[in-house]
């Protein structure tokens, strides 16, 4: 979706809703489901987490009845992500476990590992979180998926920050910068992670800063020209 890549979320959502109705009218149910998935992504990127959760839950229920196992896996995973983001970690775990027997290719398995780490962190199990996140990070680096690796690294930084492990936070910040320098030419994203490294060196990184940077990197993956803005209250 061009509008989604341009971060024009209101227009993207308007067009996606129209597409969903059109596909349903034409009997193209699978295409309607895919557009609903895209609508959930747009809601999430624009910060409408409640709307994202609602449409993802509805879509998972519809796909369970419809019987497309490939789409159902994506729907379960996306729903688990939304549940995790609002703190419903037990329910997120339930949906993630439903996807496990259906995953065969490496990238979806890595994303599942990543989500397991997020859930473990949310449940206060830092050791399990670290194990899952390190496994996901190794895999994303292996496949040179820079933005995914950076986002997992930020999750790890949050785990270490909770335990006041500044040596590890600084090491992660350095590694993210080096990965972006080696593999990317996105100057705005590189500028953002350089700022993260500078804050880490001064031990001024906060959980809010990491969350802001993660949101930014998801958007920068769609629009390389997008600039990072730091909220004053997100640094010490």
C-alpha positions as a Markdown table, in Angstrom:
| # | Residue | x | y | z |
|---|---|---|---|---|
| 1 | Unk | 0.0 | 0.0 | 0.0 |
| 2 | Unk | 1.6 | 3.3 | -1.2 |
| 3 | Unk | -0.3 | 5.4 | 1.4 |
| 4 | Unk | 0.9 | 3.1 | 4.2 |
| 5 | Unk | 4.5 | 3.4 | 3.0 |
| 6 | Unk | 4.1 | 7.2 | 2.9 |
| 7 | Unk | 2.8 | 7.1 | 6.5 |
| 8 | Unk | -0.5 | 8.7 | 5.3 |
| 9 | Unk | -2.4 | 6.4 | 7.7 |
| 10 | Unk | -5.9 | 8.1 | 7.5 |
| 11 | Unk | -5.8 | 7.8 | 3.7 |
| 12 | Unk | -4.4 | 4.2 | 3.8 |
| 13 | Unk | -7.2 | 3.2 | 6.2 |
| 14 | Unk | -9.8 | 4.8 | 4.1 |
| 15 | Unk | -8.6 | 3.0 | 1.0 |
| 16 | Unk | -8.2 | -0.3 | 2.8 |
| 17 | Unk | -11.8 | -0.1 | 4.2 |
| 18 | Unk | -13.0 | 0.6 | 0.7 |
| 19 | Unk | -11.0 | -2.3 | -0.7 |
| 20 | Unk | -12.3 | -4.7 | 1.9 |
| 21 | Unk | -15.9 | -3.9 | 1.0 |
| 22 | Unk | -15.1 | -4.2 | -2.7 |
| 23 | Unk | -13.5 | -7.6 | -2.3 |
| 24 | Unk | -16.4 | -8.9 | -0.2 |
| 25 | Unk | -18.9 | -7.7 | -2.8 |
| 26 | Unk | -16.9 | -9.5 | -5.5 |
| 27 | Unk | -16.7 | -12.7 | -3.5 |
| 28 | Unk | -12.9 | -12.4 | -3.2 |
| 29 | Unk | -12.8 | -13.4 | 0.5 |
| 30 | Unk | -9.1 | -14.1 | 0.7 |
| 31 | Unk | -8.2 | -10.7 | -0.7 |
| 32 | Unk | -10.6 | -9.1 | 1.8 |
| 33 | Unk | -8.8 | -10.9 | 4.6 |
| 34 | Unk | -5.4 | -9.7 | 3.4 |
| 35 | Unk | -6.7 | -6.2 | 3.3 |
| 36 | Unk | -8.0 | -6.5 | 6.8 |
| 37 | Unk | -4.5 | -7.6 | 7.9 |
| 38 | Unk | -3.0 | -4.5 | 6.2 |
| 39 | Unk | -5.6 | -2.4 | 8.0 |
| 40 | Unk | -4.5 | -3.8 | 11.4 |
| 41 | Unk | -0.9 | -3.0 | 10.4 |
| 42 | Unk | -1.9 | 0.6 | 9.6 |
| 43 | Unk | -3.7 | 0.9 | 12.9 |
| 44 | Unk | -0.7 | -0.4 | 14.8 |
| 45 | Unk | 1.8 | 1.9 | 13.1 |
| 46 | Unk | -0.4 | 4.9 | 13.7 |
| 47 | Unk | -0.7 | 4.1 | 17.4 |
| 48 | Unk | -4.3 | 2.9 | 17.4 |
| 49 | Unk | -3.5 | -0.2 | 19.4 |
| 50 | Unk | -7.1 | -0.8 | 20.5 |
| 51 | Unk | -8.3 | -0.7 | 16.9 |
| 52 | Unk | -5.5 | -2.9 | 15.8 |
| 53 | Unk | -6.4 | -5.4 | 18.5 |
| 54 | Unk | -10.1 | -5.4 | 17.6 |
| 55 | Unk | -9.7 | -6.0 | 13.9 |
| 56 | Unk | -7.0 | -8.6 | 14.5 |
| 57 | Unk | -9.2 | -10.5 | 17.0 |
| 58 | Unk | -12.1 | -10.4 | 14.5 |
| 59 | Unk | -9.9 | -11.6 | 11.7 |
| 60 | Unk | -8.5 | -14.5 | 13.6 |
| 61 | Unk | -12.0 | -15.7 | 14.5 |
| 62 | Unk | -13.1 | -15.4 | 10.8 |
| 63 | Unk | -10.1 | -17.3 | 9.5 |
| 64 | Unk | -10.5 | -20.1 | 12.0 |
| 65 | Unk | -13.9 | -20.7 | 10.4 |
| 66 | Unk | -12.7 | -20.2 | 6.9 |
| 67 | Unk | -9.9 | -22.7 | 7.1 |
| 68 | Unk | -6.9 | -21.0 | 5.4 |
| 69 | Unk | -4.0 | -22.3 | 7.6 |
| 70 | Unk | -1.4 | -19.9 | 6.1 |
| 71 | Unk | -3.4 | -16.8 | 6.7 |
| 72 | Unk | -4.5 | -18.1 | 10.1 |
| 73 | Unk | -0.9 | -18.4 | 11.2 |
| 74 | Unk | -0.3 | -14.7 | 10.3 |
| 75 | Unk | -3.5 | -13.7 | 12.0 |
| 76 | Unk | -2.7 | -15.5 | 15.2 |
| 77 | Unk | 0.8 | -14.0 | 15.3 |
| 78 | Unk | -0.4 | -10.5 | 14.7 |
| 79 | Unk | -3.1 | -10.9 | 17.3 |
| 80 | Unk | -0.5 | -12.1 | 19.8 |
| 81 | Unk | 1.6 | -9.1 | 19.1 |
| 82 | Unk | -1.3 | -6.7 | 19.7 |
| 83 | Unk | -2.2 | -8.6 | 23.0 |
| 84 | Unk | 1.5 | -8.3 | 24.1 |
| 85 | Unk | 1.5 | -4.6 | 23.4 |
| 86 | Unk | -1.4 | -4.0 | 25.7 |
| 87 | Unk | 0.0 | -6.2 | 28.5 |
| 88 | Unk | -2.2 | -9.3 | 27.9 |
| 89 | Unk | 0.8 | -11.7 | 28.0 |
| 90 | Unk | -1.0 | -14.9 | 29.0 |
| 91 | Unk | -3.5 | -14.6 | 26.1 |
| 92 | Unk | -0.7 | -13.6 | 23.7 |
| 93 | Unk | 1.1 | -16.9 | 24.7 |
| 94 | Unk | -2.1 | -18.9 | 23.9 |
| 95 | Unk | -2.3 | -17.6 | 20.4 |
| 96 | Unk | 1.4 | -17.9 | 19.8 |
| 97 | Unk | 1.3 | -21.5 | 20.8 |
| 98 | Unk | -1.4 | -22.1 | 18.2 |
| 99 | Unk | 1.0 | -21.0 | 15.5 |
| 100 | Unk | 4.0 | -23.1 | 16.6 |
| 101 | Unk | 3.0 | -26.5 | 14.9 |
| 102 | Unk | 2.3 | -24.6 | 11.6 |
| 103 | Unk | 5.6 | -22.8 | 11.3 |
| 104 | Unk | 8.2 | -24.3 | 9.0 |
| 105 | Unk | 10.2 | -21.5 | 7.3 |
| 106 | Unk | 13.0 | -19.8 | 9.1 |
| 107 | Unk | 11.8 | -16.2 | 9.2 |
| 108 | Unk | 8.3 | -16.9 | 10.8 |
| 109 | Unk | 10.1 | -19.1 | 13.3 |
| 110 | Unk | 12.4 | -16.2 | 14.2 |
| 111 | Unk | 9.5 | -13.9 | 14.6 |
| 112 | Unk | 7.9 | -16.4 | 16.9 |
| 113 | Unk | 11.1 | -16.6 | 18.9 |
| 114 | Unk | 11.1 | -12.8 | 19.2 |
| 115 | Unk | 7.5 | -12.7 | 20.4 |
| 116 | Unk | 8.3 | -15.4 | 23.0 |
| 117 | Unk | 11.0 | -13.1 | 24.3 |
| 118 | Unk | 8.6 | -10.1 | 24.5 |
| 119 | Unk | 6.0 | -12.2 | 26.4 |
| 120 | Unk | 8.7 | -13.5 | 28.8 |
| 121 | Unk | 9.9 | -10.0 | 29.4 |
| 122 | Unk | 6.3 | -8.9 | 30.1 |
| 123 | Unk | 5.8 | -11.7 | 32.5 |
| 124 | Unk | 9.0 | -10.7 | 34.4 |
| 125 | Unk | 11.1 | -13.7 | 33.3 |
| 126 | Unk | 14.2 | -11.8 | 32.2 |
| 127 | Unk | 16.4 | -14.9 | 31.8 |
| 128 | Unk | 13.9 | -16.6 | 29.4 |
| 129 | Unk | 13.4 | -13.3 | 27.6 |
| 130 | Unk | 17.1 | -12.9 | 27.0 |
| 131 | Unk | 17.4 | -16.5 | 25.7 |
| 132 | Unk | 14.6 | -16.1 | 23.2 |
| 133 | Unk | 15.7 | -12.6 | 22.1 |
| 134 | Unk | 19.3 | -13.6 | 21.6 |
| 135 | Unk | 18.2 | -16.5 | 19.5 |
| 136 | Unk | 16.0 | -14.3 | 17.3 |
| 137 | Unk | 18.8 | -11.7 | 17.0 |
| 138 | Unk | 21.3 | -14.2 | 15.8 |
| 139 | Unk | 18.9 | -15.4 | 13.1 |
| 140 | Unk | 17.9 | -12.0 | 11.9 |
| 141 | Unk | 21.6 | -11.0 | 11.7 |
| 142 | Unk | 22.3 | -14.2 | 9.8 |
| 143 | Unk | 19.7 | -13.3 | 7.2 |
| 144 | Unk | 20.8 | -9.6 | 7.2 |
| 145 | Unk | 17.3 | -8.3 | 8.2 |
| 146 | Unk | 18.6 | -5.1 | 9.6 |
| 147 | Unk | 15.5 | -3.5 | 10.9 |
| 148 | Unk | 14.2 | -6.7 | 12.5 |
| 149 | Unk | 17.6 | -7.2 | 14.2 |
| 150 | Unk | 17.6 | -3.7 | 15.5 |
| 151 | Unk | 14.1 | -4.0 | 16.9 |
| 152 | Unk | 15.0 | -7.3 | 18.7 |
| 153 | Unk | 18.1 | -5.6 | 20.0 |
| 154 | Unk | 16.0 | -2.8 | 21.5 |
| 155 | Unk | 13.9 | -5.4 | 23.2 |
| 156 | Unk | 17.1 | -6.9 | 24.6 |
| 157 | Unk | 18.2 | -3.4 | 25.7 |
| 158 | Unk | 14.9 | -3.1 | 27.6 |
| 159 | Unk | 15.6 | -6.3 | 29.4 |
| 160 | Unk | 19.1 | -5.2 | 30.4 |
| 161 | Unk | 17.9 | -1.7 | 31.3 |
| 162 | Unk | 15.4 | -3.2 | 33.8 |
| 163 | Unk | 18.4 | -4.9 | 35.5 |
| 164 | Unk | 20.7 | -1.9 | 35.3 |
| 165 | Unk | 23.1 | -3.8 | 33.0 |
| 166 | Unk | 24.6 | -0.7 | 31.3 |
| 167 | Unk | 27.6 | -2.6 | 29.9 |
| 168 | Unk | 25.2 | -4.7 | 27.8 |
| 169 | Unk | 23.0 | -1.7 | 26.9 |
| 170 | Unk | 26.1 | 0.1 | 25.6 |
| 171 | Unk | 27.2 | -3.0 | 23.7 |
| 172 | Unk | 23.8 | -3.3 | 22.0 |
| 173 | Unk | 23.8 | 0.3 | 21.0 |
| 174 | Unk | 27.3 | 0.0 | 19.4 |
| 175 | Unk | 26.2 | -3.2 | 17.6 |
| 176 | Unk | 23.1 | -1.6 | 16.2 |
| 177 | Unk | 25.1 | 1.4 | 14.9 |
| 178 | Unk | 27.7 | -0.9 | 13.2 |
| 179 | Unk | 25.0 | -3.1 | 11.6 |
| 180 | Unk | 23.3 | 0.0 | 10.1 |
| 181 | Unk | 26.6 | 1.3 | 8.9 |
| 182 | Unk | 27.5 | -2.0 | 7.2 |
| 183 | Unk | 24.1 | -2.9 | 5.7 |
| 184 | Unk | 22.0 | 0.3 | 5.2 |
| 185 | Unk | 22.2 | 3.6 | 3.5 |
| 186 | Unk | 19.3 | 5.1 | 5.4 |
| 187 | Unk | 20.8 | 8.2 | 6.9 |
| 188 | Unk | 17.8 | 9.2 | 9.0 |
| 189 | Unk | 17.7 | 5.7 | 10.7 |
| 190 | Unk | 21.4 | 5.8 | 11.2 |
| 191 | Unk | 21.2 | 9.2 | 12.8 |
| 192 | Unk | 18.5 | 7.8 | 15.2 |
| 193 | Unk | 20.6 | 4.9 | 16.3 |
| 194 | Unk | 23.6 | 7.1 | 16.7 |
| 195 | Unk | 21.5 | 9.2 | 19.1 |
| 196 | Unk | 20.6 | 6.0 | 21.0 |
| 197 | Unk | 24.3 | 5.1 | 21.3 |
| 198 | Unk | 25.2 | 8.6 | 22.6 |
| 199 | Unk | 22.4 | 8.4 | 25.2 |
| 200 | Unk | 23.6 | 4.9 | 26.2 |
| 201 | Unk | 27.2 | 6.0 | 26.7 |
| 202 | Unk | 25.9 | 8.7 | 29.1 |
| 203 | Unk | 23.6 | 6.2 | 30.7 |
| 204 | Unk | 20.6 | 8.4 | 30.0 |
| 205 | Unk | 18.5 | 5.8 | 28.0 |
| 206 | Unk | 15.1 | 5.1 | 29.4 |
| 207 | Unk | 12.4 | 2.5 | 28.5 |
| 208 | Unk | 10.3 | 5.2 | 26.9 |
| 209 | Unk | 13.3 | 6.2 | 24.7 |
| 210 | Unk | 13.6 | 2.6 | 23.6 |
| 211 | Unk | 9.9 | 2.4 | 22.8 |
| 212 | Unk | 10.0 | 5.6 | 20.9 |
| 213 | Unk | 13.0 | 4.4 | 18.9 |
| 214 | Unk | 11.3 | 1.1 | 18.1 |
| 215 | Unk | 8.2 | 2.8 | 16.9 |
| 216 | Unk | 10.3 | 5.1 | 14.7 |
| 217 | Unk | 12.3 | 2.3 | 13.2 |
| 218 | Unk | 9.1 | 0.5 | 12.2 |
| 219 | Unk | 8.0 | 3.6 | 10.3 |
| 220 | Unk | 11.5 | 4.3 | 8.9 |
| 221 | Unk | 11.5 | 0.8 | 7.4 |
| 222 | Unk | 8.5 | 2.1 | 5.3 |
| 223 | Unk | 9.8 | 5.6 | 4.7 |
| 224 | Unk | 13.6 | 6.1 | 4.8 |
| 225 | Unk | 13.2 | 9.9 | 4.8 |
| 226 | Unk | 11.3 | 9.9 | 8.1 |
| 227 | Unk | 13.1 | 11.7 | 10.9 |
| 228 | Unk | 13.3 | 10.6 | 14.5 |
| 229 | Unk | 11.9 | 12.9 | 17.1 |
| 230 | Unk | 12.7 | 12.5 | 20.8 |
| 231 | Unk | 10.2 | 13.4 | 23.5 |
| 232 | Unk | 11.9 | 15.4 | 26.2 |
| 233 | Unk | 10.6 | 13.1 | 28.9 |
| 234 | Unk | 12.0 | 10.0 | 27.3 |
| 235 | Unk | 15.5 | 10.7 | 28.3 |
| 236 | Unk | 17.0 | 11.1 | 31.8 |
